[in-house]
Amino acid sequence: MYWCKTQKISCYFGVLLLIAGSTACNKPEIKETGAQIKYFDLKGYFAKEAAKLTTLNPVVNKTVTHNGASESKNIAIKAWKQELNLFTESDINKPAWRNSYKVTTTPDSTVYTAIEPDLKTRRITIVKNGESINAVYILNSTHNFLYSTTDQLTYLPGKSYSIQKEQHVKIIGDNNYQIKGNFNDGR
């Protein structure tokens, strides 16, 4: 029952997000024209992960929390591309953004930090062990005169993923969401 209410609320805020996003100050998107990828290929990585998870069809213990009220279910997710869409949408490899992120590299991680204040994706951290990716952390933030939102996305391959969203919409107020998925069978 709560799950259905959460989906209706999510749909409502999705429409509101679309309206508010259209007034955001982000640079216009420019389609890729075969240009080389400068930063980590987030879009490609999550496309591969979605394909792998679709094939493996793991059971996930998924918890959805809205303003403190939670519901958990063990489910097999059928649409992994959609489930990981917020991660994919955080891709920073647009030609207009080629010099918009500072890159800091250590032996076990690479951090991409937005230089320009109007970019939605503020930081991406890729944690590696050799060539193997152990974690992806993403911080997104959007602010305008009607709306502000902050997203913290975490993906631990084979273990879990989480999406934490804090929203403040004038007139409507504050909303906090969290989606947490734990892989039950270790993929």
Accessible surface in RSA format (square Angstrom, percent):
REM  Atomic radii and reference values for relative SASA: ProtOr
REM  Chains: A
REM  Algorithm: Lee & Richards
REM  Probe-radius: 1.40
REM  Slices: 20
REM RES _ NUM      All-atoms   Total-Side   Main-Chain    Non-polar    All polar
REM                ABS   REL    ABS   REL    ABS   REL    ABS   REL    ABS   REL
RES MET A   1   172.04  89.1 134.76  89.2  37.29  88.8 112.02  95.2  60.03  79.5
RES TYR A   2    54.14  25.3  49.94  28.4   4.20  10.9  51.05  38.4   3.10   3.8
RES TRP A   3    35.35  14.2  34.81  16.8   0.54   1.3  21.20  11.3  14.15  23.0
RES CYS A   4    71.58  54.1  70.05  78.1   1.53   3.6  15.99  40.5  55.58  59.9
RES LYS A   5   111.02  54.2 109.68  67.3   1.34   3.2  59.76  53.8  51.26  54.6
RES THR A   6     9.69   6.9   9.55   9.7   0.14   0.3   9.51  12.8   0.18   0.3
RES GLN A   7   105.67  59.1  99.46  72.7   6.21  14.8  36.43  77.5  69.24  52.5
RES LYS A   8   153.76  75.0 144.18  88.5   9.58  22.8  92.71  83.4  61.06  65.0
RES ILE A   9    53.59  30.5  51.44  38.3   2.15   5.2  53.57  38.6   0.02   0.0
RES SER A  10    53.34  45.1  43.56  58.1   9.78  22.5  33.05  70.4  20.29  28.4
RES CYS A  11    84.78  64.1  73.87  82.4  10.91  25.6  27.04  68.5  57.74  62.3
RES TYR A  12   120.32  56.2 113.46  64.6   6.85  17.8  92.80  69.7  27.51  33.9
RES PHE A  13    16.01   8.0  14.98   9.3   1.03   2.7  15.48   9.4   0.53   1.5
RES GLY A  14    36.61  45.1   0.00   N/A  36.61  45.1  30.68  84.2   5.93  13.3
RES VAL A  15    84.51  55.6  82.67  74.8   1.83   4.4  83.90  72.9   0.61   1.6
RES LEU A  16    36.82  20.5  35.60  25.5   1.23   3.1  36.59  25.7   0.23   0.6
RES LEU A  17    63.37  35.3  62.91  45.0   0.46   1.2  62.91  44.2   0.46   1.2
RES LEU A  18   133.34  74.3 128.83  92.2   4.51  11.3 132.11  92.8   1.23   3.3
RES ILE A  19    99.23  56.5  95.99  71.5   3.24   7.8  99.23  71.5   0.00   0.0
RES ALA A  20     2.41   2.2   2.15   3.3   0.26   0.6   2.41   3.4   0.00   0.0
RES GLY A  21    39.19  48.3   0.00   N/A  39.19  48.3  24.26  66.6  14.93  33.4
RES SER A  22    93.03  78.6  50.38  67.2  42.66  98.3  50.00 106.5  43.03  60.3
RES THR A  23    65.73  46.7  42.64  43.2  23.09  55.0  49.95  67.1  15.78  23.9
RES ALA A  24    25.34  23.3   6.24   9.6  19.10  43.5   6.24   8.8  19.10  50.6
RES CYS A  25    93.95  71.1  74.38  83.0  19.57  46.0  30.00  76.0  63.95  69.0
RES ASN A  26    57.18  39.4  38.55  37.3  18.62  44.8  14.47  34.8  42.71  41.3
RES LYS A  27    65.27  31.8  56.25  34.5   9.02  21.5  42.21  38.0  23.07  24.6
RES PRO A  28   106.23  77.4  94.18  85.9  12.05  43.8 105.28  86.9   0.95   5.9
RES GLU A  29   134.50  77.2 105.17  79.6  29.33  69.8  28.72  55.5 105.78  86.4
RES ILE A  30    84.76  48.2  77.27  57.6   7.49  18.1  80.61  58.0   4.16  11.3
RES LYS A  31   173.21  84.5 165.49 101.5   7.73  18.4 116.55 104.9  56.66  60.4
RES GLU A  32    84.76  48.7  59.70  45.2  25.06  59.7  52.06 100.7  32.70  26.7
RES THR A  33   115.80  82.4  79.36  80.5  36.44  86.8  70.90  95.2  44.89  67.9
RES GLY A  34    77.09  95.1   0.00   N/A  77.09  95.1  42.47 116.6  34.61  77.5
RES ALA A  35    43.57  40.1  22.84  35.2  20.74  47.2  34.29  48.3   9.29  24.6
RES GLN A  36   156.13  87.3 142.49 104.1  13.64  32.5  49.74 105.9 106.40  80.7
RES ILE A  37    89.44  50.9  60.04  44.7  29.40  70.9  61.80  44.5  27.63  75.0
RES LYS A  38    96.42  47.0  62.49  38.3  33.94  80.8  46.89  42.2  49.53  52.8
RES TYR A  39     9.63   4.5   1.71   1.0   7.92  20.6   4.23   3.2   5.40   6.7
RES PHE A  40    40.47  20.2  30.46  18.9  10.01  26.0  38.47  23.3   2.00   5.7
RES ASP A  41    57.04  40.0  53.09  52.8   3.94   9.3  21.61  50.9  35.43  35.3
RES LEU A  42     0.56   0.3   0.56   0.4   0.00   0.0   0.56   0.4   0.00   0.0
RES LYS A  43   104.08  50.8 104.07  63.9   0.01   0.0  59.41  53.5  44.67  47.6
RES GLY A  44    21.97  27.1   0.00   N/A  21.97  27.1  20.24  55.5   1.73   3.9
RES TYR A  45    32.61  15.2  27.36  15.6   5.25  13.7  29.02  21.8   3.59   4.4
RES PHE A  46     1.47   0.7   0.08   0.0   1.39   3.6   0.22   0.1   1.24   3.6
RES ALA A  47    57.98  53.3  46.04  71.1  11.93  27.1  52.94  74.5   5.04  13.4
RES LYS A  48   154.16  75.2 147.22  90.3   6.95  16.5  93.77  84.4  60.39  64.3
RES GLU A  49     7.78   4.5   7.78   5.9   0.00   0.0   0.00   0.0   7.78   6.4
RES ALA A  50     6.87   6.3   6.66  10.3   0.21   0.5   6.87   9.7   0.00   0.0
RES ALA A  51    61.21  56.3  50.79  78.4  10.42  23.7  59.12  83.3   2.09   5.5
RES LYS A  52    91.00  44.4  83.16  51.0   7.83  18.7  56.93  51.2  34.07  36.3
RES LEU A  53     0.00   0.0   0.00   0.0   0.00   0.0   0.00   0.0   0.00   0.0
RES THR A  54    78.11  55.6  63.77  64.6  14.34  34.2  57.67  77.5  20.44  30.9
RES THR A  55   115.02  81.8  85.79  87.0  29.23  69.7  66.91  89.9  48.11  72.7
RES LEU A  56    86.43  48.1  62.27  44.5  24.16  60.7  65.13  45.7  21.30  57.3
RES ASN A  57    66.82  46.1  55.82  53.9  11.00  26.5  16.99  40.9  49.83  48.2
RES PRO A  58     0.55   0.4   0.35   0.3   0.21   0.7   0.55   0.5   0.00   0.0
RES VAL A  59    63.75  41.9  63.75  57.7   0.00   0.0  63.75  55.4   0.00   0.0
RES VAL A  60     0.05   0.0   0.05   0.0   0.00   0.0   0.05   0.0   0.00   0.0
RES ASN A  61    44.23  30.5  44.07  42.6   0.16   0.4   8.13  19.6  36.10  34.9
RES LYS A  62    23.28  11.4  23.28  14.3   0.00   0.0   0.84   0.8  22.44  23.9
RES THR A  63    32.50  23.1  32.06  32.5   0.44   1.0  21.44  28.8  11.06  16.7
RES VAL A  64    11.99   7.9  11.99  10.9   0.00   0.0  11.99  10.4   0.00   0.0
RES THR A  65    26.89  19.1  26.89  27.3   0.00   0.0  20.68  27.8   6.21   9.4
RES HIS A  66    22.96  12.5  20.86  14.5   2.11   5.4  13.37  13.8   9.59  11.2
RES ASN A  67    77.61  53.5  45.90  44.4  31.71  76.4  30.26  72.8  47.35  45.8
RES GLY A  68    68.45  84.4   0.00   N/A  68.45  84.4  34.98  96.0  33.48  75.0
RES ALA A  69    50.77  46.7  41.55  64.1   9.22  21.0  49.96  70.4   0.81   2.1
RES SER A  70    70.64  59.7  36.76  49.1  33.88  78.1  25.15  53.6  45.49  63.7
RES GLU A  71    36.51  21.0  31.26  23.7   5.25  12.5  26.19  50.7  10.32   8.4
RES SER A  72    63.16  53.4  37.71  50.3  25.45  58.6  23.46  50.0  39.70  55.6
RES LYS A  73    88.34  43.1  80.96  49.7   7.38  17.6  48.16  43.3  40.18  42.8
RES ASN A  74    97.92  67.5  69.47  67.1  28.45  68.5  16.66  40.1  81.26  78.5
RES ILE A  75    50.05  28.5  43.82  32.6   6.23  15.0  50.05  36.0   0.00   0.0
RES ALA A  76    37.40  34.4  19.91  30.7  17.49  39.8  19.91  28.0  17.49  46.3
RES ILE A  77    14.97   8.5   9.40   7.0   5.57  13.4  13.02   9.4   1.95   5.3
RES LYS A  78   157.24  76.7 132.12  81.1  25.12  59.8 108.08  97.3  49.15  52.4
RES ALA A  79    50.76  46.7  41.50  64.0   9.26  21.1  48.27  68.0   2.49   6.6
RES TRP A  80     1.25   0.5   0.03   0.0   1.22   2.9   0.03   0.0   1.22   2.0
RES LYS A  81   166.29  81.1 162.48  99.7   3.82   9.1 106.79  96.1  59.51  63.4
RES GLN A  82   137.82  77.1 123.94  90.6  13.87  33.0  41.66  88.7  96.16  72.9
RES GLU A  83    31.26  17.9  20.24  15.3  11.01  26.2   6.68  12.9  24.58  20.1
RES LEU A  84     0.37   0.2   0.37   0.3   0.00   0.0   0.37   0.3   0.00   0.0
RES ASN A  85    61.71  42.6  61.62  59.5   0.09   0.2   8.48  20.4  53.23  51.4
RES LEU A  86    46.72  26.0  45.05  32.2   1.67   4.2  45.05  31.6   1.67   4.5
RES PHE A  87     0.00   0.0   0.00   0.0   0.00   0.0   0.00   0.0   0.00   0.0
RES THR A  88    33.25  23.6  32.98  33.4   0.27   0.6  26.50  35.6   6.74  10.2
RES GLU A  89    94.53  54.3  69.18  52.3  25.35  60.4  35.39  68.4  59.14  48.3
RES SER A  90     1.64   1.4   0.40   0.5   1.24   2.9   1.24   2.6   0.40   0.6
RES ASP A  91     8.90   6.2   7.44   7.4   1.46   3.5   1.09   2.6   7.81   7.8
RES ILE A  92     1.48   0.8   1.43   1.1   0.05   0.1   1.43   1.0   0.05   0.1
RES ASN A  93    11.43   7.9   4.60   4.4   6.83  16.4   9.16  22.0   2.27   2.2
RES LYS A  94    26.51  12.9  24.72  15.2   1.79   4.3  12.25  11.0  14.25  15.2
RES PRO A  95    36.67  26.7  23.78  21.7  12.89  46.9  26.18  21.6  10.50  65.2
RES ALA A  96    37.87  34.8  12.29  19.0  25.58  58.2  23.65  33.3  14.22  37.7
RES TRP A  97    22.65   9.1  22.65  11.0   0.00   0.0  22.27  11.9   0.38   0.6
RES ARG A  98    92.39  38.8  90.79  46.3   1.60   3.8  33.66  46.0  58.73  35.6
RES ASN A  99   118.13  81.5  99.62  96.3  18.52  44.6  35.67  85.9  82.46  79.7
RES SER A 100     2.01   1.7   1.96   2.6   0.05   0.1   0.05   0.1   1.96   2.8
RES TYR A 101    10.28   4.8   0.76   0.4   9.52  24.8   0.14   0.1  10.14  12.5
RES LYS A 102   125.23  61.1 119.99  73.6   5.24  12.5  67.93  61.1  57.30  61.0
RES VAL A 103    71.55  47.1  42.58  38.5  28.97  69.8  42.58  37.0  28.97  78.6
RES THR A 104    62.13  44.2  58.20  59.0   3.93   9.4  54.59  73.3   7.54  11.4
RES THR A 105    95.50  67.9  65.31  66.2  30.19  71.9  53.40  71.7  42.10  63.6
RES THR A 106    63.24  45.0  53.18  53.9  10.06  24.0  57.90  77.8   5.34   8.1
RES PRO A 107   146.43 106.7 104.38  95.2  42.04 152.8 117.06  96.7  29.36 182.5
RES ASP A 108    80.83  56.6  80.51  80.1   0.32   0.8  25.25  59.4  55.58  55.4
RES SER A 109    21.88  18.5  17.90  23.9   3.98   9.2   7.18  15.3  14.70  20.6
RES THR A 110    26.49  18.8  26.33  26.7   0.16   0.4   8.04  10.8  18.46  27.9
RES VAL A 111    33.11  21.8  33.11  30.0   0.00   0.0  33.11  28.8   0.00   0.0
RES TYR A 112    19.00   8.9  18.98  10.8   0.02   0.0   2.55   1.9  16.44  20.3
RES THR A 113    49.46  35.2  49.36  50.0   0.10   0.2  41.88  56.2   7.58  11.5
RES ALA A 114    10.72   9.9   0.00   0.0  10.72  24.4   0.00   0.0  10.72  28.4
RES ILE A 115   105.81  60.2  79.12  58.9  26.69  64.3  84.57  60.9  21.24  57.6
RES GLU A 116    46.13  26.5  45.28  34.3   0.84   2.0  23.82  46.1  22.31  18.2
RES PRO A 117   123.28  89.8 101.01  92.1  22.27  80.9 102.49  84.6  20.79 129.2
RES ASP A 118    50.72  35.5  36.02  35.9  14.70  34.8  27.48  64.7  23.24  23.2
RES LEU A 119     1.90   1.1   0.44   0.3   1.45   3.7   0.66   0.5   1.24   3.3
RES LYS A 120    58.96  28.8  56.73  34.8   2.23   5.3  31.96  28.8  27.00  28.8
RES THR A 121     7.18   5.1   6.42   6.5   0.76   1.8   0.74   1.0   6.44   9.7
RES ARG A 122    58.63  24.6  56.95  29.0   1.68   4.0  17.05  23.3  41.58  25.2
RES ARG A 123   104.85  44.0 104.40  53.2   0.44   1.1  16.49  22.5  88.36  53.5
RES ILE A 124     2.91   1.7   2.91   2.2   0.00   0.0   2.91   2.1   0.00   0.0
RES THR A 125    23.77  16.9  23.77  24.1   0.00   0.0  16.35  22.0   7.42  11.2
RES ILE A 126     2.36   1.3   2.03   1.5   0.33   0.8   2.03   1.5   0.33   0.9
RES VAL A 127    38.63  25.4  38.63  35.0   0.00   0.0  38.63  33.6   0.00   0.0
RES LYS A 128    67.00  32.7  63.40  38.9   3.60   8.6  24.02  21.6  42.98  45.8
RES ASN A 129   106.53  73.5  95.72  92.5  10.80  26.0  10.85  26.1  95.68  92.5
RES GLY A 130    60.79  75.0   0.00   N/A  60.79  75.0  43.07 118.2  17.72  39.7
RES GLU A 131   160.84  92.3 138.41 104.7  22.43  53.4  68.90 133.3  91.93  75.1
RES SER A 132    67.16  56.8  56.73  75.7  10.44  24.0  39.25  83.6  27.92  39.1
RES ILE A 133    28.34  16.1  15.66  11.7  12.68  30.6  15.66  11.3  12.68  34.4
RES ASN A 134    69.44  47.9  56.92  55.0  12.52  30.1  19.93  48.0  49.51  47.8
RES ALA A 135     4.20   3.9   4.20   6.5   0.00   0.0   4.20   5.9   0.00   0.0
RES VAL A 136     0.00   0.0   0.00   0.0   0.00   0.0   0.00   0.0   0.00   0.0
RES TYR A 137    92.13  43.0  91.08  51.8   1.06   2.8  60.14  45.2  31.99  39.4
RES ILE A 138     5.42   3.1   0.00   0.0   5.42  13.1   1.69   1.2   3.73  10.1
RES LEU A 139    41.27  23.0  40.59  29.0   0.68   1.7  40.59  28.5   0.68   1.8
RES ASN A 140     2.61   1.8   2.36   2.3   0.24   0.6   1.04   2.5   1.57   1.5
RES SER A 141    21.62  18.3  15.19  20.3   6.43  14.8  10.36  22.1  11.26  15.8
RES THR A 142    17.84  12.7  13.79  14.0   4.04   9.6  15.08  20.3   2.76   4.2
RES HIS A 143   117.37  64.1  96.44  67.0  20.94  53.6  76.38  78.7  41.00  47.7
RES ASN A 144    31.83  22.0   3.91   3.8  27.92  67.2  17.14  41.2  14.70  14.2
RES PHE A 145   137.14  68.6 122.33  75.8  14.81  38.5 133.24  80.8   3.91  11.2
RES LEU A 146    68.88  38.4  68.40  48.9   0.48   1.2  68.62  48.2   0.26   0.7
RES TYR A 147     8.91   4.2   5.25   3.0   3.66   9.5   6.89   5.2   2.02   2.5
RES SER A 148    28.57  24.1  27.89  37.2   0.68   1.6  11.61  24.7  16.96  23.8
RES THR A 149     7.77   5.5   5.51   5.6   2.25   5.4   7.66  10.3   0.11   0.2
RES THR A 150    37.86  26.9  36.58  37.1   1.27   3.0  18.69  25.1  19.16  29.0
RES ASP A 151     1.97   1.4   1.97   2.0   0.00   0.0   0.23   0.6   1.73   1.7
RES GLN A 152    85.65  47.9  85.10  62.2   0.55   1.3  14.34  30.5  71.31  54.1
RES LEU A 153     1.75   1.0   0.09   0.1   1.66   4.2   0.09   0.1   1.66   4.5
RES THR A 154    32.69  23.2  32.69  33.1   0.00   0.0  14.24  19.1  18.45  27.9
RES TYR A 155     0.00   0.0   0.00   0.0   0.00   0.0   0.00   0.0   0.00   0.0
RES LEU A 156    45.58  25.4  45.58  32.6   0.00   0.0  45.58  32.0   0.00   0.0
RES PRO A 157    30.21  22.0  15.88  14.5  14.33  52.1  16.05  13.3  14.16  88.0
RES GLY A 158    16.47  20.3   0.00   N/A  16.47  20.3   9.82  27.0   6.65  14.9
RES LYS A 159   142.82  69.7 134.11  82.3   8.71  20.7  82.25  74.0  60.56  64.5
RES SER A 160     7.71   6.5   7.71  10.3   0.00   0.0   3.64   7.8   4.06   5.7
RES TYR A 161     0.50   0.2   0.09   0.1   0.40   1.1   0.50   0.4   0.00   0.0
RES SER A 162    12.17  10.3  12.13  16.2   0.04   0.1   1.82   3.9  10.35  14.5
RES ILE A 163    12.90   7.3  12.34   9.2   0.56   1.3  12.34   8.9   0.56   1.5
RES GLN A 164    75.18  42.0  74.18  54.2   1.00   2.4  11.02  23.4  64.16  48.7
RES LYS A 165    28.12  13.7  27.66  17.0   0.45   1.1  23.91  21.5   4.21   4.5
RES GLU A 166   101.64  58.4  98.86  74.8   2.78   6.6  24.71  47.8  76.93  62.8
RES GLN A 167     7.99   4.5   3.27   2.4   4.72  11.2   1.98   4.2   6.02   4.6
RES HIS A 168    84.80  46.3  84.09  58.4   0.71   1.8  65.34  67.3  19.47  22.7
RES VAL A 169     6.27   4.1   6.27   5.7   0.00   0.0   6.27   5.5   0.00   0.0
RES LYS A 170   115.13  56.2 108.05  66.3   7.08  16.9  65.86  59.3  49.27  52.5
RES ILE A 171   180.81 102.9 131.50  98.0  49.31 118.8 144.27 103.9  36.54  99.2
RES ILE A 172    72.44  41.2  40.47  30.1  31.97  77.1  45.64  32.9  26.80  72.7
RES GLY A 173    23.54  29.0   0.00   N/A  23.54  29.0  23.15  63.5   0.39   0.9
RES ASP A 174    97.94  68.6  75.24  74.9  22.70  53.7  25.51  60.0  72.44  72.2
RES ASN A 175    10.63   7.3  10.63  10.3   0.00   0.0   0.00   0.0  10.63  10.3
RES ASN A 176    74.32  51.3  73.11  70.6   1.21   2.9  24.05  57.9  50.27  48.6
RES TYR A 177    27.25  12.7  21.28  12.1   5.96  15.5  23.44  17.6   3.81   4.7
RES GLN A 178    58.45  32.7  57.81  42.3   0.64   1.5   9.52  20.3  48.93  37.1
RES ILE A 179    48.62  27.7  48.62  36.2   0.00   0.0  48.62  35.0   0.00   0.0
RES LYS A 180    71.92  35.1  71.76  44.0   0.17   0.4  41.03  36.9  30.89  32.9
RES GLY A 181     0.00   0.0   0.00   N/A   0.00   0.0   0.00   0.0   0.00   0.0
RES ASN A 182    58.39  40.3  58.39  56.4   0.00   0.0  17.27  41.6  41.12  39.7
RES PHE A 183    16.59   8.3   0.06   0.0  16.53  43.0   0.06   0.0  16.53  47.3
RES ASN A 184    78.71  54.3  42.48  41.1  36.23  87.2  25.27  60.8  53.44  51.7
RES ASP A 185    89.26  62.5  55.77  55.5  33.49  79.2  43.33 102.0  45.93  45.8
RES GLY A 186    54.56  67.3   0.00   N/A  54.56  67.3  29.23  80.2  25.33  56.7
RES ARG A 187    64.40  27.0  18.44   9.4  45.96 109.4  21.44  29.3  42.96  26.0
END  Absolute sums over single chains surface
CHAIN  1 A    10577.2       8581.6       1995.6       6191.1       4386.1
END  Absolute sums over all chains
TOTAL         10577.2       8581.6       1995.6       6191.1       4386.1
